[in-house]
Amino acid sequence: MFKGLRPIVYGGREVWPLIEGGKGVSATNHASSGAWAAAGGIGTVSAVNADSYDPEGKIIPQIYNALTRRERHEELIAYAIDGAVEQVRRAFEISDGRGAININVLWEMGGAQRILHGVLEKTRGMVAGVTCGAGMPYKLSEIAASYGVNYLPIVSSGRAFSALWKRAYSKAAEWLAGVVYEDPWLAGGHNGLSNAEDPRQPQDPYPRVQALRETMRSGGISDDVPIIMAGGVWYLRDWNDWIDNPELGQIAFQFGTRPLLTQESPIPQGWKDHLTKIEPGDVLLHRFSPTGFYSSAVRNPFLRNLEARSERQVAFSMEAAGDHQYQLDVGVKGKNFWVTLGDLHRAREWHGQGFTNALKTPDNTLVFVTTDEMKIIRKDQADCMGCLSQCGFSAWADTEGNSTGRLADPRSFCIQKTLQDIAHGGPIDENLMFAGHAAYKFRQDPFYSNGFVPTVKQLVDRILTGD
């Protein structure tokens, strides 16, 4: 047992302060989270478009038949509730009364509040807590408390928690079971980098977590309420100075990337195989997500294509002005696009390389894509089912008008489509592959040598040694 690490009381029982990070759209499911709880930790079922099963136990494909986005959005919510409920029930059964089961939701997912109500209503007595990030989930405490369930907000700064506490959480303080500090430079998936922070200049998490604890103390929150360190967590021995540290209070640890490579992990074999080949620097912190958030994913051909697409971009004016004195004569049908001379030459070069279609962005620029790319972009935008509360790619908004009021952005992508595809066996080179920045350690960690893939129990036991 690693020095100083002791069980905590959570959900009415003692558990290890080890939390499985909830990874949306079927990258975390009942098999992994149930096994994590059975090993004595806190397993996390992703309640983000989780899988449902038919009577034979086969996954039900999430196919949308409605003609309008609003109707497809209702289909999405029904799928989401049914899937999450099924996953929780199965995870709870696997846990066999050990550990605890949390669910994870993204506040910025479409229909988040309705889905959360629907899942908690149908899983009473099974869910110990709700972790929630990706946005400012002010209503999280109220919803969780109404079902007698703990809540654990995911934040990346003390300032973000302070805003949540003052506006809402202080009114349901007894149900605050922990605060997840997610390192915005190291965590996989969507990250909480603010506009004031430089994505290229990672900050030491210690002073940021210390500031978060001071913020919690100023609100009267006990040091026994853990701060859960997430993002970049691999070996507990790396966090020796954090455990039993009076400056930080109770600390727990969330593992997001390591549980991807277990026997119970539901991700396809190709994804698991690729994790063992990742080198330092292969995970990119980028801004292509239609959520508008930064996110971290493996820099595979899918992500490189998005990088290249944004590089084939020129600014335009609708009339000759300033340096924009040259009419664009490729990629557009009209003659109302005025560009600089340098951009005219670049646009002609891209056109000659096969990028023959110029698509407008919300920022008064044009990106050049092939005809095949344009068809995919247009189809994906037309097929939108409102999986986000606001989507930059399709301009959907979960509001009365169902529109962000901005032009749909062709530099982004349909996140629902690509995450569903990779989670269910689609090509790993053609889809978004989320991972934390420590994923390169799969290659270096002797635990995984000779192709060894542990069970969840073996992984938890290994983590408890400090390694």
ZIWO-V357380 format. One line per field, one symbol per residue. ss: DSSP state (A for helix, B for strand, O for the rest). phi: phi as a letter, one per 30 degrees, with the letter a starting at -180 (. if undefined). A space follows every 50 residues. Layout:
ss: ???
phi: ???
//
This chain:
ss: OOOOOOOBBBOOBBBOOBBBOOOOOOOOOAAAAAAAAAOOOBBBBBOOOO OOBOOOOOBOOOOOOOOOAAAAAAAAAAAAAAAAAAAAAAAAAAAOOOOB BBBBBBOOBOOAAAAAAAAAAAOOOOOOBBBBBOOOOOOAAAAAAAOOOB BBBBBOOAAAAAAAAAAOAAAAAAABOBBBBBOOOOOOBBBOOOOOOOOO OOOOAAAAAAAAAAAAAAOOOOOOOBBBBBOOOOOAAAAOOOOOOOOOOO BBBBBOOAAAOOOOOOOOAAAAAAAOOOOOOOBBBBOOOOOOOBBBBBOO AAAAAAAAAAAOBBBOBOOOBOOBOBBOOOOOOOOOOBBOAAAAAAAAAA AAOOOOBBBBOOOOBBBBBOAAAAAAAAAAAAOOOOOBOBOOOOOOBOOO OOOOOOOOOOOOOOAAAAAAAAAOOOOOOOOOOBOOOOOOAAAAOAAAAA AOOOOAAAAAAAAAOOO
phi: .deidbdccbiibdbddbcdddcdhidbbddddddddddjccdbddcchd dcbdecidddddcccddcdddddddeddeddeddddddeddddddhicha ccccbcddddieddddeddddcbeiccdabcabhkcdddeddddddcicd bbdcbbaddddedddddbdddbddcdclbdccddccddidbcdcddccdc becddeddddddddddddciddddddccdbjidbcdddcedcdicddcid cbbcccdeddcbddedddddddddedcdcejdccdbbddddjddacaddc eeddddddddddbbdbbdbdahddcbddbbibddccccbddddddddddd eddjdcbccdcdchbbccbdddddddeddddddecidcdbbddcidbdbe dhbdicddcddcaddddddddddcjddddcbdbdaddcdddedcddecdh idbddeddddddeddjc
//
